[in-house]
Amino acid sequence: MAYCGPKGLPLSEFLSWDQADQDAALSWQAYEARRCSGCGTHPDEGPKHFHVDVCATCVQLEKVSRSEDAKAAGAHVVPRSGTHATCSRCRGEIEANSHGR
């Protein structure tokens, strides 16, 4: 049932399979059970090494997400294309805030 249950496969259907098919399915399950539950690596896959890729957009998003404005209830951080200078919303906010000075 450990093979059949998670797949929603009736035991009677599994038992109707050829013995070779049952053995193959159970062997595959035993093989997959050896995968690391954390990263999914199988011991047979051999050594690995890692690279760290840094996305400039993700860096900016993380910085903005940590800002006080982003911590406000209901706040959503939404990335937009372009720069502050080319964004109509930003230009409007900059202009509105400059009148008070």
DATA-V836342 format. One record per residue. N is the residue number from 1. RES is the residue in three letters. PHI is phi in whole degrees, -180 to 180 (none if undefined). PSI is psi as a letter, one per 20 degrees, with the letter a starting at -180 (* if undefined). D_LAST is the distance of its C-alpha to the last C-alpha in whole Angstrom. Layout:
n: {N N}
res: {RES RES}
phi: {PHI PHI}
psi: {PSI PSI}
d_last: {D_LAST D_LAST}
//
This chain:
n: {1 2 3 4 5 6 7 8 9 10 11 12 13 14 15 16 17 18 19 20 21 22 23 24 25 26 27 28 29 30 31 32 33 34 35 36 37 38 39 40 41 42 43 44 45 46 47 48 49 50 51 52 53 54 55 56 57 58 59 60 61 62 63 64 65 66 67 68 69 70 71 72 73 74 75 76 77 78 79 80 81 82 83 84 85 86 87 88 89 90 91 92 93 94 95 96 97 98 99 100 101}
res: {MET ALA TYR CYS GLY PRO LYS GLY LEU PRO LEU SER GLU PHE LEU SER TRP ASP GLN ALA ASP GLN ASP ALA ALA LEU SER TRP GLN ALA TYR GLU ALA ARG ARG CYS SER GLY CYS GLY THR HIS PRO ASP GLU GLY PRO LYS HIS PHE HIS VAL ASP VAL CYS ALA THR CYS VAL GLN LEU GLU LYS VAL SER ARG SER GLU ASP ALA LYS ALA ALA GLY ALA HIS VAL VAL PRO ARG SER GLY THR HIS ALA THR CYS SER ARG CYS ARG GLY GLU ILE GLU ALA ASN SER HIS GLY ARG}
phi: {none -62 -84 -73 -53 -62 -94 68 -95 -58 -57 -63 -69 -59 -69 -82 -69 -58 -59 -63 -68 -62 -61 -65 -64 -70 -66 -62 -62 -65 -63 -66 -67 -83 -67 -66 -72 -84 -115 83 -76 -98 -56 -77 -78 83 -69 -134 -133 -131 -118 -111 -102 -113 -98 -59 -66 -65 -62 -63 -60 -65 -62 -66 -63 -88 -71 -61 -59 -72 -85 -65 -56 80 -72 -130 -94 -123 -72 -127 -74 87 -113 -58 -69 -98 -92 -63 -66 -64 -60 -63 -68 -63 -65 -63 -76 -78 -71 -82 -96}
psi: {h h g g g h i k o p h h g g i i q q h h g g g g g h g g g h g h i i q p i g i j p q h i i a q q r q q o p p p h g h g g g g g h h i q g g i i q p j q p o o q q q a r h h i p h g g g g h g g h h i h i *}
d_last: {74 71 71 71 69 66 67 68 71 75 77 80 78 77 81 82 81 83 83 82 79 78 79 76 74 74 74 71 70 71 69 66 66 66 62 60 58 55 54 57 59 63 65 67 64 64 61 58 55 51 48 44 42 39 37 33 32 33 32 28 29 30 27 25 28 28 24 23 22 25 27 26 29 29 27 28 27 28 28 27 29 27 23 20 20 23 22 21 20 17 16 15 13 11 11 10 8 6 6 4 0}
//
